[in-house]
Amino acid sequence: MSEALLSALAEALAGLVTEVETADEEVLDPDTAVKWLESTGHTLAGLTAADRRTLDGLFRAAALRAPEGPRRDGLLRAAGGFGLTSGPASGLPEDAHAAACDVVLALTRRLAAVVRDADPALPVPGCPDWTLADLARHVGTVHRWAEHLVRTRSATRVLAEDVPFDPPAGPAAYADWLVAGAERFAATARDADPDAPVWSPGADPHVRHYPRHVLFETLVHLVDAELAVDGKAGPLDPATAADAVDHFLTDAPYIARIAEPVSRLGRDGTVLRLTARDAGAVWTLALGGGGFTWTRGSGGAEPTAAVEADAGELLLLLHRRYGADEPCFAHTGDRGLLDAWLAATAL
């Protein structure tokens, strides 16, 4: 089946669902509407986790092609109504949206301080084949790409290379260029409605996705720079790191380079638990159905494997900046499950 046909069918289904849900009682009998929607929901529940995520993405893409208004809002609700997404919501309240913009600026200034006096040709162990100059250019480009998306409210994917990012003439100017890009992104995002629809590479197609996305991208690459220059990472705020783990787990099923290897793990029915000592946070991941689901907390089945550390250490483990054998990690259960998960989710 072609991608165009899949998109057309998903758009037709999402539109039909929206019309049924909003139809006047004189037009459509409520009992008939409920019966039809329940039957459709039951059919969709039989899809694998991977197929549900694909359909969710097609529903969201169809919604963003519609003009702003009640119809678009109804289309955006269609996926949630059928339980196509899993895990905690990725949105933040408005005050947290602004706070995330502030943290982006603070982390970027910290990164700029690392970059300013360091050798731009220094290798970055966390990003093979990158130099410190490459890392700075990447982070600055991410800031400008995200600012463009938030400002234009693009309904479709925009590649970073298609956005003008005005790189400096030489690495000596990268520090100031980084800060300037972060300031422009933060100003644009603060002025934007967090609930405004916009294409995103993850689970949440709204403006509120981007301060978190940019924050955690900057955070991980700040650690990369610190490890390259100083051989150790600076302190990471436990709450910020825990939220970064949430963000990673929420978006991972929408990243093909993660979702596809996870779907081939063959560890259905196993449970992986991550515990952050300093943040008091627990994440429980259940594998199966061609993917995984996750919840905050330690309820449910006993873990097949578990790992405990500080939130920042767990974040850096998930991003392969730390190896699982580092002494900061305490393991229990089937270590092979953790190793298989880390191998499958490597970017």
C-alpha positions in Angstrom: 0.0 0.0 0.0 1.4 3.4 -1.0 2.1 6.1 1.5 -0.3 8.4 -0.3 -3.1 5.8 0.0 -2.4 5.3 3.7 -2.5 9.0 4.3 -5.7 9.4 2.4 -7.4 6.5 4.3 -6.2 7.9 7.7 -7.5 11.4 6.8 -10.8 10.0 5.7 -11.1 7.9 8.9 -10.1 10.8 11.2 -12.6 13.1 9.4 -15.4 10.6 9.7 -14.7 10.1 13.4 -14.7 13.9 14.0 -18.0 14.3 12.1 -19.6 11.5 14.1 -18.4 12.9 17.4 -19.7 16.4 16.7 -22.9 15.5 14.8 -26.1 17.0 16.1 -28.5 14.4 17.7 -31.1 15.3 15.0 -28.6 14.3 12.4 -27.2 11.1 14.0 -28.7 9.0 16.7 -26.2 9.2 19.7 -26.6 5.4 20.5 -25.7 4.6 16.9 -22.7 7.0 17.1 -21.4 5.4 20.3 -21.8 1.9 18.9 -19.9 2.8 15.7 -17.1 4.5 17.6 -16.7 1.6 20.1 -16.6 -0.9 17.2 -13.9 1.1 15.4 -12.0 1.6 18.7 -12.1 -2.2 19.3 -10.7 -2.9 15.8 -7.9 -0.3 16.2 -7.0 -1.8 19.6 -6.1 -5.0 17.8 -3.2 -3.2 16.0 0.3 -3.6 17.1 1.9 -0.8 19.1 4.0 0.1 16.1 0.9 0.3 13.8 -1.0 2.4 16.4 1.8 4.9 16.5 1.9 5.0 12.7 -1.9 5.7 12.6 -1.5 8.3 15.3 1.1 10.1 13.2 -1.1 9.9 10.1 -4.1 11.3 12.1 -1.9 14.2 13.4 -0.5 14.9 9.9 -4.1 15.1 8.6 -5.1 17.5 11.3 -2.2 19.9 10.7 -3.2 20.0 7.0 -6.6 21.5 8.0 -7.1 25.2 8.7 -7.0 26.3 12.3 -10.4 26.0 14.0 -12.8 23.5 15.5 -12.3 20.9 12.7 -8.5 20.8 13.2 -9.0 20.5 17.0 -11.4 17.6 16.5 -8.9 15.8 14.2 -6.1 16.3 16.7 -8.3 14.6 19.4 -9.2 11.7 17.2 -6.0 9.7 18.0 -6.3 10.2 21.8 -10.0 9.1 21.6 -8.9 5.7 20.3 -6.0 5.3 22.7 -3.4 5.4 19.9 -0.8 7.1 22.1 0.7 5.9 25.4 2.7 7.3 28.2 2.2 10.6 30.1 1.3 13.6 28.1 4.3 15.5 26.8 2.8 19.0 27.2 3.8 21.4 30.0 1.7 24.1 31.7 2.2 27.6 30.4 4.5 28.7 33.3 6.7 25.6 32.7 6.8 26.4 29.0 8.3 29.8 29.8 10.6 28.2 32.4 11.9 25.8 29.8 12.8 28.7 27.6 14.8 30.2 30.5 16.6 26.9 31.1 17.5 26.7 27.3 19.2 30.0 27.7 21.0 29.1 30.9 22.3 25.8 29.4 23.4 27.5 26.2 25.4 30.1 28.1 27.1 27.3 30.0 27.9 25.5 26.7 29.2 28.8 25.2 31.5 29.2 28.2 32.9 25.7 27.6 33.3 26.3 23.8 34.8 29.8 24.1 38.3 29.0 25.2 38.5 25.4 24.0 40.2 24.0 20.9 37.5 23.8 18.2 39.3 20.8 16.7 39.0 18.8 19.9 37.3 15.4 19.3 33.9 14.8 21.1 33.8 11.2 22.4 30.0 11.2 22.8 29.6 12.1 19.1 32.0 10.0 17.0 33.6 11.9 14.1 32.5 15.3 15.6 34.8 18.0 16.7 33.9 20.6 19.3 33.2 23.0 16.4 30.9 20.5 14.8 29.0 20.1 18.1 28.6 23.9 18.5 27.4 24.3 14.9 24.8 21.5 15.4 23.4 23.0 18.6 23.2 26.4 17.1 21.4 25.0 14.0 18.9 23.1 16.2 18.0 26.4 18.0 17.5 28.2 14.7 15.5 25.3 13.2 13.2 25.1 16.2 12.7 28.9 16.2 11.7 28.7 12.5 9.1 26.0 13.2 7.6 27.8 16.2 7.5 31.1 14.3 6.0 29.8 11.1 3.7 27.1 12.7 4.7 24.8 9.9 2.2 21.9 9.4 4.8 19.8 7.6 8.4 18.7 8.3 11.1 21.2 7.7 14.7 20.0 7.3 17.3 21.9 9.3 19.4 22.4 6.1 16.5 24.3 4.6 16.6 26.9 7.3 19.1 29.8 7.1 21.2 29.6 10.2 24.0 32.1 9.3 27.0 30.2 10.7 29.9 32.3 11.8 33.0 32.7 9.6 35.2 30.9 12.1 35.0 28.8 15.2 36.2 31.7 17.4 32.7 33.3 17.0 30.7 30.1 17.8 30.2 31.0 21.5 28.4 34.3 20.8 26.6 32.7 17.9 25.2 30.0 20.2 23.9 32.4 22.7 22.3 34.6 20.0 20.4 31.7 18.6 19.2 30.5 22.0 18.0 34.1 22.8 16.1 34.3 19.5 14.5 30.9 20.1 13.6 31.6 23.7 12.0 35.0 22.7 9.9 33.4 19.9 8.8 30.5 22.0 7.8 32.6 25.0 5.6 34.8 22.8 3.9 31.8 21.2 0.8 30.0 22.3 2.1 26.7 23.8 -1.1 25.0 22.5 -0.7 26.2 18.9 -0.5 23.2 16.5 2.8 22.8 14.6 4.6 19.8 13.1 7.0 18.1 15.5 9.3 15.1 15.3 7.8 13.5 18.4 4.6 12.7 20.1 3.2 16.3 20.6 2.4 18.4 17.5 2.2 21.7 19.4 4.5 24.6 20.1 5.0 23.4 23.7 7.0 20.5 22.3 9.9 22.7 21.2 11.2 24.3 24.5 11.5 20.8 25.9 13.1 19.4 22.7 15.6 22.2 22.5 16.3 22.1 26.2 17.2 18.4 26.3 19.1 18.5 23.0 21.2 21.4 24.5 21.6 19.5 27.8 23.0 16.3 26.3 25.4 18.2 24.0 26.5 20.4 26.9 27.5 17.2 28.6 29.3 16.1 25.4 31.3 19.3 25.4 32.1 19.1 29.1 33.3 15.5 28.8 35.4 16.4 25.8 37.0 19.4 27.4 37.2 18.5 31.1 36.7 14.7 31.1 33.7 15.0 33.4 30.1 16.3 33.2 29.1 19.3 35.4 26.1 19.0 37.7 22.7 18.3 36.3 19.5 19.4 38.0 17.6 16.2 39.1 14.1 17.5 38.1 15.3 18.6 34.7 17.1 15.4 34.0 14.0 13.4 35.1 11.8 15.4 32.7 14.4 14.7 30.0 13.9 11.0 30.6 10.1 11.5 30.3 10.7 13.4 27.0 13.0 10.7 25.6 10.6 7.8 26.4 7.6 9.8 25.0 9.2 10.6 21.7 11.2 7.4 21.2 8.3 5.5 19.6 8.1 8.2 16.9 11.8 8.0 16.0 12.2 5.3 13.3 15.8 4.6 14.2 14.6 3.6 17.7 11.1 2.2 17.0 12.2 -0.3 14.4 15.0 -1.9 16.3 12.8 -2.1 19.5 10.1 -3.8 17.4 12.6 -6.6 16.6 13.9 -7.2 20.1 11.8 -10.3 20.6 11.5 -9.6 24.4 7.7 -9.3 24.6 6.4 -9.5 28.1 9.6 -8.3 29.8 9.7 -5.2 32.0 12.6 -2.8 32.5 12.5 -0.4 35.4 14.6 2.7 35.9 14.9 4.4 39.3 16.3 7.9 39.9 17.6 8.1 43.5 17.9 11.9 43.6 14.7 12.8 41.8 12.5 10.1 43.5 11.3 9.1 40.0 10.6 5.6 38.7 10.0 4.6 35.1 8.5 1.2 34.2 8.8 0.1 30.6 6.8 -2.9 29.3 8.0 -4.4 26.0 5.6 -6.1 23.6 3.2 -5.5 20.7 6.0 -4.4 18.4 7.2 -1.7 20.7 6.9 -0.6 24.3 4.7 1.3 26.7 5.8 3.1 29.8 4.5 4.6 33.0 5.8 6.7 35.8 5.9 4.6 39.0 6.7 1.1 40.1 3.2 -0.5 39.9 2.3 -3.5 37.8 4.5 -6.5 36.9 7.7 -7.2 38.6 10.7 -6.0 36.5 12.7 -8.4 34.5 15.6 -6.0 34.8 16.2 -2.8 36.8 18.8 -0.1 37.0 19.2 2.6 39.7 21.2 5.8 39.6 20.7 9.6 39.8 18.4 11.0 37.2 21.2 12.7 35.2 23.1 9.5 35.1 20.1 7.6 33.8 19.6 10.2 31.2 23.2 9.9 30.0 22.9 6.1 30.0 19.8 6.3 27.8 21.8 8.6 25.4 24.9 6.3 25.6 27.1 9.0 27.2 27.7 6.6 30.1 28.1 2.9 29.8 26.0 0.5 31.9 29.1 -0.8 33.7 29.9 2.6 35.2 30.0 2.2 39.1 27.2 4.8 39.5 24.6 2.2 38.2 23.1 -0.5 40.4 21.7 -3.5 38.5 19.2 -6.2 39.4 17.6 -8.9 37.3 18.3 -9.8 33.7 21.2 -7.6 32.6 20.8 -8.9 29.1 17.5 -7.1 28.8 19.0 -3.7 29.6 21.9 -4.3 27.2 19.4 -5.3 24.4 17.3 -2.2 25.1 20.4 0.1 25.0 21.6 -1.4 21.8 18.2 -1.1 20.1 17.6 2.5 21.2 21.1 3.8 20.2 20.9 6.9 17.9 
